[in-house]
Amino acid sequence: MSDQSQVPGSIEQRLQSLEVSLAHLQRLNEQLNEVVTQQAFEADKANRRIERLETQVKDFKEKQRAGESIDPLDEKPPHY
């Protein structure tokens, strides 16, 4: 009989341990989601910057082929 009285306690302890582990895993999942979201934002930002730079290089090459003056002071700043 003493073995049966210990079984519910051990099941309860195991259940509590599983609940604690689950809580830690849920928090870890939330943290990883935050990191992935931030990384996606940074990747999008970098891609937009690359696209702008590619456009600038393309425009520069076109002007160079056309024989136009390529003076950096003639260029509009990127915020315009």
C-alpha positions in Angstrom: 0.0 0.0 0.0 2.8 2.4 0.7 3.9 2.1 -3.0 0.5 3.2 -4.2 0.5 6.3 -1.9 3.8 7.4 -3.4 2.6 6.9 -7.0 0.2 9.9 -7.0 2.9 12.1 -5.5 5.4 11.0 -8.1 2.8 11.6 -10.9 2.1 15.0 -9.5 5.8 15.8 -9.3 6.2 14.6 -12.9 3.2 16.6 -14.0 4.6 19.7 -12.2 8.0 19.2 -13.8 6.4 18.9 -17.2 4.4 22.0 -16.7 7.5 23.9 -15.7 9.3 22.6 -18.8 6.4 23.6 -21.0 6.4 27.1 -19.5 10.1 27.4 -20.2 9.7 26.1 -23.8 6.8 28.5 -24.4 8.9 31.5 -23.2 11.8 30.3 -25.4 9.5 30.0 -28.3 8.3 33.6 -27.7 11.9 34.8 -27.5 12.9 33.0 -30.7 9.8 34.5 -32.5 10.9 38.0 -31.4 14.4 37.3 -32.8 13.0 35.9 -36.1 10.7 38.9 -36.5 13.6 41.4 -35.8 15.8 39.5 -38.3 13.1 39.6 -40.9 12.7 43.4 -40.4 16.5 43.9 -40.7 16.6 41.7 -43.8 13.8 43.8 -45.4 15.6 47.0 -44.6 18.8 45.7 -46.1 17.0 44.5 -49.2 15.5 48.0 -49.7 18.9 49.6 -49.3 20.4 47.2 -51.8 17.6 48.0 -54.3 18.3 51.7 -53.9 22.0 51.2 -54.4 21.4 49.0 -57.5 19.2 51.8 -59.0 21.9 54.4 -58.3 24.5 52.3 -59.9 22.3 51.6 -62.9 21.6 55.3 -63.3 25.3 56.1 -62.9 26.1 53.7 -65.7 23.4 55.0 -68.0 24.7 58.6 -67.5 28.2 57.5 -68.1 27.2 55.8 -71.4 25.3 58.8 -72.5 28.3 61.0 -71.8 26.5 63.2 -69.2 28.4 64.9 -66.5 28.7 62.7 -63.5 29.3 65.1 -60.7 28.3 63.9 -57.2 27.3 67.4 -56.3 24.7 67.3 -59.0 23.0 64.3 -57.4 20.1 64.8 -55.1 20.6 63.5 -51.5 18.8 60.2 -50.8 16.2 61.9 -48.6 14.6 63.8 -51.6 
